[in-house]
Amino acid sequence: MRKEYNKLVRDRIPEIIRKSGLECQAVTLSEIEYRQALRQKIIEEAQEVATANNTDLVIEIADLLEVVDALLKSYGISHNQVGLEQDKKRASKGDFENQTMLLWIEENNTK
């Protein structure tokens, strides 16, 4: 019975599948398709991080970071560029150290 996946996988996954005695088909994506697939993959990995138990959290974060690294490489973005953007955001809006959750905002109608 065939099961459809149509998702980006790590490079060695087809080889691993075949070595296990199963058949599979994989294709090489164009750069445009690859970038879109990476954007979908990052959502998949983020959801896995969100639902991971404490034991598996580090594994799921590693997978997420692998996709981030692939996105950076595909777009020619350096870790240094990302770090600079993080620094700017921290300077203007802060970080998450205070564990602050915004509960609500009320519009002030007295203009």
Backbone hydrogen bonds in HBPLUS format (Angstrom, degrees):
<---DONOR---> <-ACCEPTOR-->    atom                        ^
c    i                          cat <-CA-CA->   ^        H-A-AA   ^      H-
h    n   atom  resd res      DA  || num        DHA   H-A  angle D-A-AA Bond
n    s   type  num  typ     dist DA aas  dist angle  dist       angle   num
A0013-ILE N   A0010-ARG O   3.13 MM   3  5.67 163.6  2.16 121.0 126.1     1
A0016-ILE N   A0012-ARG O   2.95 MM   4  6.21 158.5  2.00 157.2 164.0     2
A0017-ILE N   A0013-ILE O   2.90 MM   4  6.11 159.1  1.94 157.2 162.7     3
A0018-ARG N   A0014-PRO O   2.96 MM   4  6.19 164.6  1.98 152.0 155.7     4
A0019-LYS N   A0015-GLU O   2.93 MM   4  6.12 157.6  1.98 148.9 155.3     5
A0020-SER N   A0016-ILE O   3.15 MM   4  6.32 129.8  2.41 136.2 148.2     6
A0020-SER N   A0017-ILE O   3.10 MM   3  5.22 136.2  2.30  97.7 110.1     7
A0022-LEU N   A0017-ILE O   3.32 MM   5  5.76 155.7  2.38 154.2 147.4     8
A0021-GLY N   A0018-ARG O   2.95 MM   3  5.25 159.7  1.99 111.1 116.3     9
A0034-TYR N   A0030-SER O   2.76 MM   4  5.89 158.8  1.80 153.6 160.5    10
A0035-ARG N   A0031-GLU O   2.96 MM   4  6.10 162.2  1.99 147.0 150.8    11
A0036-GLN N   A0032-ILE O   3.15 MM   4  6.39 158.2  2.20 146.0 151.8    12
A0037-ALA N   A0033-GLU O   2.82 MM   4  6.05 156.2  1.88 148.9 156.4    13
A0038-LEU N   A0034-TYR O   2.82 MM   4  6.09 151.0  1.91 150.9 158.9    14
A0039-ARG N   A0035-ARG O   3.09 MM   4  6.34 151.3  2.17 141.2 148.4    15
A0040-GLN N   A0036-GLN O   3.04 MM   4  6.40 147.4  2.15 145.3 154.2    16
A0041-LYS N   A0037-ALA O   2.80 MM   4  6.00 152.9  1.87 145.6 154.3    17
A0042-ILE N   A0038-LEU O   2.90 MM   4  6.11 150.0  1.99 148.9 155.2    18
A0043-ILE N   A0040-GLN O   3.17 MM   3  5.32 126.8  2.47  97.8 110.9    19
A0044-GLU N   A0040-GLN O   3.13 MM   4  6.50 159.8  2.17 148.9 154.3    20
A0045-GLU N   A0041-LYS O   2.84 MM   4  6.11 164.8  1.86 156.4 160.1    21
A0046-ALA N   A0042-ILE O   2.91 MM   4  5.95 152.4  1.99 137.4 145.4    22
A0047-GLN N   A0043-ILE O   2.97 MM   4  6.18 153.7  2.04 149.5 156.0    23
A0048-GLU N   A0044-GLU O   3.09 MM   4  6.42 148.4  2.20 142.3 151.0    24
A0049-VAL N   A0045-GLU O   2.95 MM   4  6.29 148.5  2.05 146.2 154.8    25
A0050-ALA N   A0046-ALA O   2.92 MM   4  6.17 159.1  1.97 146.7 152.5    26
A0051-THR N   A0047-GLN O   3.09 MM   4  6.32 138.6  2.27 141.4 151.1    27
A0052-ALA N   A0048-GLU O   3.01 MM   4  5.84 113.3  2.47 137.3 151.3    28
A0052-ALA N   A0049-VAL O   3.31 MM   3  5.20 155.7  2.37 100.0 107.1    29
A0056-ASP N   A0053-ASN O   3.11 MM   3  5.48 121.7  2.46 107.5 120.9    30
A0057-LEU N   A0053-ASN O   3.01 MM   4  5.97 123.0  2.35 152.1 168.2    31
A0059-ILE N   A0056-ASP O   3.07 MM   3  5.31 119.6  2.45 104.3 119.1    32
A0060-GLU N   A0056-ASP O   3.04 MM   4  6.33 161.9  2.07 160.5 165.8    33
A0061-ILE N   A0057-LEU O   2.88 MM   4  6.09 155.7  1.93 154.9 162.0    34
A0062-ALA N   A0058-VAL O   2.98 MM   4  6.10 154.6  2.05 141.1 147.9    35
A0063-ASP N   A0059-ILE O   3.05 MM   4  6.38 153.5  2.12 145.2 152.0    36
A0064-LEU N   A0060-GLU O   2.98 MM   4  6.22 156.7  2.04 144.5 150.8    37
A0065-LEU N   A0061-ILE O   2.86 MM   4  6.12 161.2  1.90 153.7 158.4    38
A0066-GLU N   A0062-ALA O   2.96 MM   4  6.17 142.7  2.10 142.5 152.7    39
A0067-VAL N   A0063-ASP O   3.21 MM   4  6.57 150.2  2.30 146.0 152.3    40
A0068-VAL N   A0064-LEU O   2.99 MM   4  6.35 155.3  2.05 147.5 155.2    41
A0069-ASP N   A0065-LEU O   2.84 MM   4  6.05 161.9  1.87 149.0 153.2    42
A0070-ALA N   A0066-GLU O   3.04 MM   4  6.29 152.0  2.12 139.6 147.2    43
A0071-LEU N   A0067-VAL O   2.90 MM   4  6.17 155.5  1.96 150.8 157.3    44
A0072-LEU N   A0068-VAL O   2.91 MM   4  6.19 164.0  1.93 156.4 160.5    45
A0073-LYS N   A0069-ASP O   2.97 MM   4  6.17 164.9  1.99 150.1 154.0    46
A0074-SER N   A0070-ALA O   2.90 MM   4  6.04 162.5  1.93 148.4 153.4    47
A0075-TYR N   A0071-LEU O   3.04 MM   4  6.20 154.7  2.11 152.1 157.7    48
A0076-GLY N   A0072-LEU O   2.88 MM   4  5.83 108.9  2.40 139.0 156.4    49
A0077-ILE N   A0072-LEU O   2.82 MM   5  4.73 160.3  1.86 144.1 144.9    50
A0076-GLY N   A0073-LYS O   3.20 MM   3  5.02 153.6  2.27  97.4 105.4    51
A0082-VAL N   A0078-SER O   3.20 MM   4  6.60 159.1  2.25 148.8 153.8    52
A0083-GLY N   A0079-HIS O   2.85 MM   4  6.08 158.5  1.90 148.9 155.4    53
A0084-LEU N   A0080-ASN O   2.92 MM   4  6.19 153.0  2.00 149.5 156.2    54
A0085-GLU N   A0081-GLN O   3.07 MM   4  6.38 154.7  2.14 146.1 152.7    55
A0086-GLN N   A0082-VAL O   2.86 MM   4  6.18 153.4  1.93 151.7 159.9    56
A0087-ASP N   A0083-GLY O   2.92 MM   4  6.17 157.4  1.97 147.7 153.6    57
A0088-LYS N   A0084-LEU O   2.99 MM   4  6.28 155.8  2.05 146.5 152.6    58
A0089-LYS N   A0085-GLU O   2.98 MM   4  6.19 163.6  2.00 149.9 154.0    59
A0090-ARG N   A0086-GLN O   2.85 MM   4  6.08 162.2  1.88 154.5 159.6    60
A0091-ALA N   A0087-ASP O   2.94 MM   4  6.11 156.3  2.00 146.0 152.6    61
A0092-SER N   A0088-LYS O   2.99 MM   4  6.25 151.3  2.08 148.5 156.0    62
A0093-LYS N   A0089-LYS O   2.72 MM   4  5.62 161.9  1.75 154.8 160.3    63
A0094-GLY N   A0090-ARG O   2.79 MM   4  4.12 136.4  1.98 111.6 120.1    64
A0099-GLN N   A0096-PHE O   3.17 MM   3  5.45 159.4  2.21 110.3 116.6    65
